[in-house]
């Protein structure tokens, strides 16, 4: 999803991946491993005692190697119900080198294909009915999962929504959410949900609202999402979720290309759906 970082970061992360493979007795199968934002992560296929797997290496400065993002995948594996389809996390290994903290996460390799290389959907995917049914079941189950983790801070919502959408926030109802529920984190044709770093409490309907708004370029898929999640998105409680996603898109539009391309449809949706306040 992201391009390779600067040469120094790329070399450091490749060295870390090689160290992880050696420590965990893995064979690296990734000819072109996948970069995360700014080279923070490096992921790709491996082979080991569990058969073919997926190795994700994460890097942070030692003083930041804790908390929500650092522990999200591990806590998701431990705490979330099995009705939510996601790759099993087999092993976690931590180490430090040259003023960096690293975590290697060894996952089950799935047969699912990521639906879009971009978080924003540009073409209608040919997804079976079973996929949509699994998606609804997964998000309904996730919403009810108890957690004290925070995916979206109330302080952010009350500041960003008025600033970037011109709408007030009002009362917020909360549920548990994935927190980064876009098309690059979804696989098919059997539903698989990836990247559990940021899961936690968010406004009700947050994941469904994000998937809907990130599908505005593809009206047929957007309409399908509205139908699948009408029991959530068509309730007053989902208003805050939609406004928060709109605020995030508009806030990042000047620095992220796919948000910039989405900003126009988001503004049109805002104007058609929610009256401006103040």
C-alpha positions in Angstrom: 0.0 0.0 0.0 2.9 2.3 0.6 6.2 2.9 -1.2 9.6 2.0 0.1 11.1 4.5 2.7 14.4 6.1 2.5 17.4 3.9 1.9 18.6 3.9 5.5 15.2 3.0 6.9 14.7 0.3 4.3 18.1 -1.3 5.1 17.4 -1.1 8.8 14.0 -2.8 8.4 15.4 -5.5 6.0 18.1 -6.3 8.6 15.4 -6.5 11.3 13.4 -8.9 9.1 16.4 -11.1 8.5 17.1 -11.2 12.2 13.5 -12.2 13.0 13.6 -14.9 10.4 16.9 -16.3 11.9 15.6 -16.1 15.5 12.3 -17.7 14.7 13.8 -20.3 12.4 11.9 -19.1 9.4 12.7 -19.1 5.7 11.9 -15.7 4.0 9.7 -16.3 1.0 8.9 -12.7 0.2 10.6 -11.4 -3.0 8.9 -8.1 -2.6 7.8 -7.6 1.0 5.1 -5.0 1.7 6.0 -1.7 3.3 3.9 0.1 5.9 3.7 3.9 6.3 7.1 5.5 6.4 8.8 2.1 6.7 7.3 1.5 10.1 6.4 -2.1 9.2 7.7 -4.7 6.7 5.6 -7.7 6.0 5.8 -10.8 3.8 5.5 -14.6 3.5 7.7 -17.0 5.4 7.9 -20.7 5.9 8.5 -22.4 9.3 7.1 -24.9 11.8 3.5 -23.8 11.2 3.9 -24.2 7.4 3.6 -21.1 5.3 3.0 -18.0 7.4 3.1 -14.2 7.3 5.8 -12.3 9.2 5.2 -8.6 10.1 8.0 -6.7 11.6 7.2 -3.4 13.4 9.7 -0.7 14.5 9.3 2.1 17.1 11.6 4.1 19.3 11.8 2.3 22.7 9.8 5.0 24.5 6.9 4.4 22.1 7.0 0.6 22.0 3.9 0.2 24.2 0.3 1.1 24.2 -2.6 0.8 21.8 -0.9 0.4 18.4 2.0 -1.7 19.7 -0.2 -4.2 21.5 -3.3 -4.1 19.3 -2.6 -7.3 17.3 -1.7 -9.3 20.4 -4.7 -8.2 22.4 -7.0 -8.8 19.4 -5.8 -12.4 19.2 -6.3 -12.8 23.0 -9.6 -11.0 23.5 -11.8 -10.9 20.4 -14.4 -13.6 19.6 -13.7 -16.3 17.0 -16.7 -15.1 14.9 -14.4 -12.4 13.6 -12.4 -13.9 10.8 -8.7 -12.8 11.0 -5.4 -14.5 10.6 -4.3 -16.4 13.8 -1.2 -14.8 15.5 1.1 -17.7 16.3 4.0 -16.0 17.9 5.4 -12.6 19.0 9.1 -11.8 19.5 10.5 -8.5 20.8 14.0 -7.1 20.8 16.0 -3.9 20.6 18.9 -2.8 18.5 20.6 0.5 17.7 18.1 2.6 19.6 15.1 0.9 18.0 12.5 -1.5 19.4 11.2 -4.2 17.2 8.4 -6.7 17.3 8.0 -9.6 15.0 4.5 -11.0 14.6 4.1 -14.4 13.0 0.7 -15.0 11.5 -1.2 -17.8 9.9 -1.0 -17.4 6.1 -4.5 -17.1 4.6 -5.7 -17.7 1.0 -7.6 -14.5 1.0 -6.7 -11.7 -1.5 -6.7 -8.1 -0.3 -9.6 -6.5 -2.1 -7.9 -3.2 -2.9 -4.4 -1.9 -2.9 -5.8 1.5 -1.9 -7.9 2.0 1.2 -10.4 3.9 -1.1 -12.3 1.6 -3.4 -12.1 2.5 -7.1 -13.8 -0.5 -8.7 -16.8 -2.5 -7.6 -15.4 -5.9 -6.3 -17.2 -9.1 -7.2 -17.9 -10.3 -3.7 -20.2 -13.3 -3.0 -23.3 -13.0 -0.9 -21.6 -15.1 1.8 -18.9 -12.4 2.1 -21.4 -9.7 2.9 -23.2 -11.9 5.4 -19.9 -12.7 7.1 -19.1 -9.0 7.2 -22.3 -8.1 9.0 -21.8 -11.0 11.5 -18.2 -10.0 12.2 -19.0 -6.3 12.8 -22.0 -7.0 14.9 -19.9 -9.4 17.0 -17.1 -6.9 17.3 -19.3 -4.1 18.4 -20.4 -6.1 21.4 -17.0 -7.2 22.5 -16.0 -5.6 25.8 -12.8 -3.5 25.8 -11.2 -0.6 27.6 -9.1 0.2 24.5 -9.8 3.5 22.7 -9.8 3.5 18.9 -11.0 7.1 18.5 -10.6 9.7 21.3 -13.6 11.8 22.3 -11.3 14.8 22.6 -10.4 14.4 18.9 -14.0 14.0 17.8 -15.2 17.1 19.6 -12.4 19.2 18.2 -12.1 17.8 14.6 -15.8 17.4 13.7 -16.7 21.0 14.1 -13.4 22.2 12.6 -13.5 20.2 9.4 -17.2 19.5 8.8 -18.9 22.6 10.3 -21.3 20.3 12.2 -21.8 19.8 16.0 -21.2 16.5 17.7 -23.9 16.1 20.3 -24.1 12.9 22.3 -21.8 10.0 21.5 -22.8 6.4 21.9 -19.9 3.9 21.9 -19.1 0.4 20.6 -16.0 -1.6 19.9 -14.6 -1.1 16.4 -11.7 -2.2 14.3 -10.8 1.5 13.8 -9.2 1.3 10.4 -11.8 -0.6 8.4 -11.0 0.1 4.8 -10.6 -2.0 1.7 -6.9 -2.6 2.0 -7.6 -4.3 5.3 -10.3 -6.7 3.9 -9.7 -9.9 2.1 -11.9 -12.2 0.0 -13.5 -14.2 -1.4 -13.7 -15.6 2.2 -13.8 -12.7 4.5 -10.6 -12.0 6.3 -10.0 -8.8 8.4 -6.4 -7.6 8.7 -4.4 -5.1 10.7 -5.7 -5.0 14.3 -3.4 -2.4 15.6 -5.9 0.3 16.4 -9.0 -1.6 17.6 -11.0 -0.3 20.5 -14.0 1.9 21.4 -15.3 4.3 18.8 -18.7 5.9 18.0 -21.4 3.3 17.1 -21.2 2.4 13.4 -17.7 3.6 13.0 -16.4 0.7 10.9 -19.5 0.5 8.6 -19.4 4.3 8.2 -15.7 4.2 7.1 -16.3 1.4 4.7 -19.3 3.3 3.2 -17.5 6.7 2.8 -14.4 5.0 1.4 -16.7 3.5 -1.3 -18.3 6.7 -2.6 -16.4 6.4 -5.9 -18.2 3.1 -6.5 -22.0 3.8 -6.0 -23.1 0.2 -6.4 -20.8 -1.0 -3.6 -21.7 2.0 -1.4 -25.4 1.2 -1.8 -24.7 -2.4 -0.9 -22.9 -1.3 2.3 -25.9 0.9 3.2 -28.2 -2.1 2.8 -26.0 -4.5 4.7 -25.6 -2.1 7.6 -28.9 -0.3 7.6 -29.6 -1.5 11.1 -26.6 0.6 12.2 -26.1 3.4 9.7 -29.7 4.4 9.5 -29.9 5.1 13.2 -29.3 8.5 14.8 -26.4 7.0 16.8 -24.3 6.5 13.7 -24.3 10.2 12.9 -21.2 10.9 15.0 -19.3 8.0 13.3 -20.1 9.4 9.8 -19.1 12.9 10.8 -15.8 11.7 12.4 -14.8 9.8 9.3 -15.6 12.8 7.2 -13.5 15.0 9.4 -10.6 12.5 9.2 -10.7 12.5 5.4 -11.0 16.3 5.1 -8.2 16.9 7.6 -5.8 14.7 5.7 -6.8 15.7 2.2 -3.9 18.1 1.7 -1.2 15.5 2.5 -2.6 12.1 1.3 -3.5 11.6 -2.3 -6.3 9.1 -1.8 -7.9 11.4 0.8 -7.6 14.3 -1.6 -9.5 12.3 -4.2 -12.2 11.4 -1.7 -12.6 14.8 -0.3 -15.0 16.0 -3.0 -17.5 13.1 -2.6 -17.3 13.4 1.1 -18.2 17.1 1.0 -21.1 16.3 -1.3 -22.3 13.6 1.1 -22.0 16.0 4.1 -24.0 18.7 2.4 -26.7 16.3 1.3 -27.0 14.6 4.6 -26.2 16.9 7.5 -27.2 20.5 8.1 -24.3 22.8 8.9 -24.4 24.2 12.5 -23.1 27.4 14.0 
